Amino acid sequence: MRFMVLSLLCFCEFIYADGNYVQQQLMDIASHEAAIANIGANKAMMLYGVSNPMEIIERWNEVEQKPKLSSYQIEQIKSLELQKQNILKLEKN
């Protein structure tokens, strides 16, 4: 019985640690996107999650009266979004 409880606790810690790792990866991507878009690292949480960050960035730039993203910035963010989608696909499996 004791062995079963210890095994279950180890398994739960493994799942929890794996979930934290995925969250950290998604937060890192959001931070990179914020840096590329020049919206500041403190605003990275606006880009965290599964929604498309381009709409959020465009609205933010409009509110702050900043120039639109260059095609190079857009390509960088699209590349990061592909990474995000791959991470989320792996997480589902």
Residue, then its C-alpha position, 0 to 999 in steps of 0.5 A: m500500500r505504501f509503495m502504491v501511494l509513493s508511486l502515485l505521488c511521484f507520478c503526480e509530481f511528474i505530470y505537474a512538472d511537465g505542465n509547468y514546463v509547457q507553461q514556461q515554454l509558452m511564456d518564453i514565446a510570449s516574451h520573445e514576441a513582445a520583444i520583437a513587437n517592441i511592446g515591452a516585457n511587462k506586457a508579455m502576458m497580453l500575448y500569452g495563450v493560444s490566441n493569435p498575438m498579431e491582432i493584440i499587437e496591432r491593437w496595442n500599436e494603434v493605441e500607443q500610436k506606434p508604427k505597424l510591424s515590419s514584414y520581418q517582425i511579422e515573419q519572426i512572430k509567425s515562426l514563434e507561433l508555429q513553435k507554440q502550436n507544435i508545443l501544444k500538439l505535443e502536449k495533447n499527445 
